[in-house]
Amino acid sequence: MNKVDLKRILKKVEKPARYLGNEINSIHKDTSDESLIRYAQCFPDLYEVGMSHLGSHILYDVINRDEKIFCERVYAPAVDMENMMREKNIPLFALESREPITNFDVIAFTLQYELSYTNILNMLDLANVPILRTERKLDDPFILVGGPCAYNVEPMADFVDIVVLGEGEEVNLEILNAYKEWKKNKTTREDFLYQISSIEGVYIPSFYDVTYNEDNTVKEVVPNRENIPAKPHKRIIKDVENVPYPEKLIVPFIDTVHNRVVLELFRGCTRGCRFCQAGMIYRPIREK
């Protein structure tokens, strides 16, 4: 893949450092290696917001420990940059290689808050990837989502191929290892989705039929294929003490929303207040 040429536009946009990449501790691999699995880790918001998200740093580090997978970061461009990209026909690109993500193997989004959903569709459009999953062909990337809002993924079900429920350090690598094997023969997209549907923490929206009540609340979610879990379970890291954790976080060039050191002390919360999304979905409590 050819690198995107940004020389023409970077002087014309606000905060060009959002799009440069090459920060201290960012990871780079040889993209000419055709056996390399290309994984675009997308945060559907501005660079300053996405770079403040510890979960993205953890997954970036964990996935890149596999020499045969290249996990690269992608953020939503600001409005001025997006206008320039559309005007100059520049597709959405990854920061590390500065190559378009159109031909990546997997494009993954984190669903942190519902207001970012339209950004996801906009980013797919910028990347020239078919927005509806039914329109994607064999060589199109698989669209994967995870994060707190994945527990209610129905609003995004028509647009995504794979949903990860729960914590991603183990399950993401299991999906990518299965993809390595599938890519050798590349049968059908459905074949691959069926293979990974048995992995704990994986939900495949196309393998379930959803019916609604008159008030548009969900009535029932039923598998439409054999040997598909009737109730997918979230993935939990049982041993948080020994799960991989980045020793070197990427140092941004510009001020970020949370401009400070971040450390993970525990997961879950002792209180479990019913109104608190994080307090409920990150249970059980596990301290480091």
C-alpha positions as CSV (number, residue, x, y, z in Angstrom):
1,M,0.0,0.0,0.0
2,N,1.2,3.5,-0.8
3,K,1.6,6.0,2.0
4,V,-0.8,9.0,2.1
5,D,1.0,12.2,1.2
6,L,0.1,14.8,3.8
7,K,2.6,17.5,2.8
8,R,0.0,19.4,0.8
9,I,-2.5,19.8,3.6
10,L,-0.8,19.7,7.1
11,K,0.1,23.4,7.0
12,K,-3.6,24.2,6.3
13,V,-5.2,22.4,9.3
14,E,-5.4,23.1,13.0
15,K,-3.1,20.9,15.2
16,P,-1.3,19.0,12.4
17,A,0.5,16.9,15.1
18,R,-2.8,14.9,15.4
19,Y,-2.0,13.2,12.1
20,L,1.8,12.8,12.2
21,G,2.3,9.6,14.1
22,N,5.9,8.7,15.0
23,E,5.6,9.7,18.6
24,I,8.0,8.3,21.2
25,N,7.2,4.6,22.0
26,S,4.9,4.2,18.9
27,I,5.5,0.8,17.3
28,H,6.5,0.3,13.6
29,K,6.7,-2.9,11.6
30,D,7.7,-3.8,8.0
31,T,4.5,-3.4,6.0
32,S,6.0,-4.9,2.9
33,D,5.7,-8.3,4.6
34,E,2.6,-9.8,3.0
35,S,2.0,-12.3,5.8
36,L,1.5,-9.4,8.3
37,I,-2.0,-9.1,9.6
38,R,-3.1,-5.5,9.5
39,Y,-5.3,-4.3,12.4
40,A,-6.6,-0.8,12.6
41,Q,-7.5,0.2,16.2
42,C,-9.9,3.1,15.8
43,F,-11.0,5.5,18.4
44,P,-14.0,7.4,17.0
45,D,-13.1,10.8,18.3
46,L,-10.3,13.3,18.1
47,Y,-6.6,12.3,18.7
48,E,-6.6,14.2,22.1
49,V,-9.5,12.2,23.4
50,G,-8.4,8.8,22.0
51,M,-4.8,9.2,23.3
52,S,-6.2,9.6,26.8
53,H,-7.9,6.2,26.7
54,L,-5.9,3.7,28.7
55,G,-7.8,0.7,27.3
56,S,-6.5,1.5,23.8
57,H,-2.9,1.7,25.0
58,I,-3.2,-1.7,26.6
59,L,-4.7,-3.4,23.5
60,Y,-2.1,-1.6,21.3
61,D,0.7,-3.1,23.4
62,V,-0.8,-6.6,23.7
63,I,-1.6,-7.0,20.0
64,N,1.7,-5.7,18.8
65,R,3.6,-8.3,20.9
66,D,2.7,-10.7,18.2
67,E,5.3,-10.1,15.4
68,K,2.8,-11.3,12.7
69,I,0.2,-8.6,13.6
70,F,0.6,-4.9,13.2
71,C,-1.9,-2.9,15.3
72,E,-2.0,0.7,14.2
73,R,-3.9,3.7,15.6
74,V,-6.7,5.6,13.8
75,Y,-8.6,8.6,15.1
76,A,-11.4,10.7,13.7
77,P,-10.1,13.7,11.9
78,A,-11.3,17.2,12.9
79,V,-13.7,18.9,10.6
80,D,-11.1,21.0,8.9
81,M,-8.9,17.9,8.2
82,E,-11.9,15.9,7.0
83,N,-12.9,18.6,4.5
84,M,-9.3,18.6,3.2
85,M,-9.3,14.8,2.9
86,R,-12.5,14.7,1.0
87,E,-11.4,17.5,-1.3
88,K,-8.1,15.9,-2.1
89,N,-9.5,12.3,-2.1
90,I,-7.3,11.2,0.8
91,P,-8.7,8.1,2.4
92,L,-8.7,7.5,6.2
93,F,-5.2,6.3,7.2
94,A,-3.4,4.7,10.1
95,L,-0.9,6.9,12.0
96,E,2.0,4.4,12.2
97,S,2.3,3.5,8.5
98,R,0.3,6.4,7.1
99,E,-1.3,3.9,4.8
100,P,-5.1,3.8,4.0
101,I,-7.0,1.4,6.2
102,T,-9.2,0.3,3.2
103,N,-7.1,-2.8,2.7
104,F,-6.5,-3.7,6.3
105,D,-7.7,-7.1,7.6
106,V,-9.6,-5.9,10.6
107,I,-10.9,-2.4,11.5
108,A,-11.8,-2.2,15.2
109,F,-13.7,0.5,17.0
110,T,-14.2,1.1,20.7
111,L,-17.7,2.0,21.7
112,Q,-17.1,4.3,24.6
113,Y,-20.2,6.5,24.3
114,E,-23.3,6.5,22.0
115,L,-22.6,9.9,20.6
116,S,-19.6,8.5,18.8
117,Y,-21.6,6.1,16.6
118,T,-22.1,8.6,13.8
119,N,-18.3,9.2,13.8
120,I,-17.9,5.4,13.2
121,L,-20.1,5.6,10.1
122,N,-18.3,8.7,8.9
123,M,-14.9,7.1,9.4
124,L,-15.9,4.0,7.4
125,D,-17.1,6.3,4.6
126,L,-13.8,8.2,4.7
127,A,-12.0,4.9,4.5
128,N,-14.1,3.8,1.4
129,V,-15.3,0.7,3.3
130,P,-19.0,-0.3,2.7
131,I,-21.0,0.9,5.7
132,L,-23.5,-1.9,5.7
133,R,-22.1,-5.4,6.6
134,T,-24.3,-7.0,4.0
135,E,-22.5,-5.0,1.2
136,R,-19.0,-6.1,2.2
137,K,-17.2,-8.5,-0.2
138,L,-14.6,-11.2,0.6
139,D,-11.6,-8.8,0.5
140,D,-13.2,-6.0,2.5
141,P,-12.0,-5.6,6.1
142,F,-14.0,-7.1,9.0
143,I,-15.5,-4.5,11.2
144,L,-15.1,-5.3,14.9
145,V,-16.4,-3.3,17.9
146,G,-15.9,-3.6,21.6
147,G,-16.0,-1.5,24.8
148,P,-18.7,-0.6,27.3
149,C,-21.4,0.2,24.7
150,A,-20.9,-3.2,23.0
151,Y,-23.2,-4.7,25.7
152,N,-26.1,-3.1,23.8
153,V,-24.8,-3.3,20.2
154,E,-28.2,-3.5,18.5
155,P,-28.1,0.2,17.3
156,M,-24.9,-0.7,15.4
157,A,-25.7,-4.3,14.4
158,D,-26.3,-3.5,10.7
159,F,-22.8,-2.0,10.4
160,V,-20.5,-4.4,12.3
161,D,-19.3,-7.9,11.7
162,I,-17.9,-8.9,15.1
163,V,-18.7,-7.7,18.6
164,V,-16.4,-8.3,21.5
165,L,-18.1,-8.5,24.9
166,G,-15.9,-7.8,27.9
167,E,-12.2,-7.4,28.3
168,G,-10.2,-7.7,25.1
169,E,-6.6,-8.7,25.9
170,E,-7.2,-12.4,25.3
171,V,-10.2,-12.5,23.0
172,N,-8.8,-10.1,20.4
173,L,-5.7,-12.3,19.9
174,E,-7.9,-15.4,19.7
175,I,-9.9,-13.8,16.9
176,L,-6.8,-12.7,15.1
177,N,-5.1,-16.1,15.4
178,A,-8.2,-17.7,13.9
179,Y,-8.1,-15.0,11.1
180,K,-4.5,-16.0,10.3
181,E,-5.6,-19.6,9.6
182,W,-8.7,-18.5,7.6
183,K,-6.7,-16.0,5.5
184,K,-4.6,-18.9,4.1
185,N,-7.7,-20.1,2.0
186,K,-10.1,-17.2,2.4
187,T,-13.3,-19.3,1.9
188,T,-16.2,-17.0,2.8
189,R,-16.7,-14.2,5.3
190,E,-19.5,-16.3,7.0
191,D,-17.1,-19.2,7.4
192,F,-14.7,-17.1,9.4
193,L,-17.5,-15.6,11.5
194,Y,-18.8,-19.0,12.2
195,Q,-15.4,-20.2,13.3
196,I,-15.0,-17.5,15.9
197,S,-18.6,-17.5,17.1
198,S,-17.7,-20.2,19.7
199,I,-15.0,-18.0,21.3
200,E,-16.2,-16.8,24.7
201,G,-16.8,-13.1,24.5
202,V,-17.7,-13.0,20.7
203,Y,-21.1,-12.0,19.4
204,I,-21.9,-12.1,15.7
205,P,-24.9,-9.9,15.0
206,S,-25.7,-11.6,11.7
207,F,-26.1,-15.0,13.4
208,Y,-29.1,-13.7,15.5
209,D,-32.6,-12.6,14.7
210,V,-33.9,-9.7,16.8
211,T,-37.6,-9.1,17.3
212,Y,-39.2,-6.0,18.9
213,N,-42.1,-5.0,21.0
214,E,-44.6,-2.4,19.9
215,D,-42.7,0.3,21.8
216,N,-39.5,-0.7,19.9
217,T,-37.8,-2.3,22.8
218,V,-36.1,-5.6,22.1
219,K,-38.4,-8.5,22.6
220,E,-36.2,-11.5,21.8
221,V,-32.7,-12.3,20.4
222,V,-32.6,-15.8,18.9
223,P,-29.7,-17.6,17.1
224,N,-30.5,-18.3,13.4
225,R,-27.9,-21.0,13.0
226,E,-27.0,-24.2,14.8
227,N,-24.3,-24.4,17.5
228,I,-24.4,-20.6,18.1
229,P,-24.5,-19.6,21.8
230,A,-28.1,-18.6,22.8
231,K,-26.6,-16.2,25.4
232,P,-23.1,-15.0,24.6
233,H,-21.1,-14.3,27.8
234,K,-18.6,-11.4,28.4
235,R,-14.9,-12.2,28.6
236,I,-13.3,-11.5,32.0
237,I,-9.6,-11.4,32.7
238,K,-9.4,-13.6,35.8
239,D,-5.7,-12.9,36.6
240,V,-5.3,-9.2,36.3
241,E,-1.9,-9.4,38.1
242,N,-0.2,-11.2,35.2
243,V,-2.1,-9.8,32.2
244,P,0.2,-7.9,29.8
245,Y,0.4,-4.2,30.6
246,P,2.4,-1.6,28.6
247,E,5.7,-0.6,30.1
248,K,6.1,2.3,27.7
249,L,3.1,4.4,26.9
250,I,3.1,6.5,23.7
251,V,4.0,10.1,24.4
252,P,1.8,12.5,22.4
253,F,3.2,15.5,20.6
254,I,0.4,17.7,21.8
255,D,-1.7,18.3,24.9
256,T,-4.3,15.6,25.4
257,V,-7.5,15.6,27.4
258,H,-5.9,13.6,30.3
259,N,-2.4,14.9,30.2
260,R,-1.0,12.8,33.0
261,V,0.4,9.4,33.9
262,V,-2.2,6.7,33.9
263,L,-2.0,3.5,36.0
264,E,-4.4,0.7,36.3
265,L,-5.0,-0.2,40.0
266,F,-8.1,-2.4,39.7
267,R,-11.0,-3.4,37.6
268,G,-14.6,-3.3,38.7
269,C,-16.0,-1.4,41.7
270,T,-17.0,-2.5,45.2
271,R,-20.1,-0.4,45.2
272,G,-22.0,-1.7,42.1
273,C,-24.5,1.2,42.0
274,R,-27.3,0.3,39.7
275,F,-27.2,3.6,37.9
276,C,-23.5,3.4,37.1
277,Q,-22.7,1.7,33.7
278,A,-19.0,1.2,34.5
279,G,-19.7,-0.1,38.0
280,M,-22.0,-2.8,36.7
281,I,-20.2,-4.0,33.5
282,Y,-16.7,-4.1,34.8
283,R,-17.6,-6.5,37.6
284,P,-16.3,-8.5,39.4
285,I,-13.8,-6.4,41.3
286,R,-10.2,-7.4,40.8
287,E,-7.4,-5.4,42.5
288,K,-3.8,-5.4,41.3
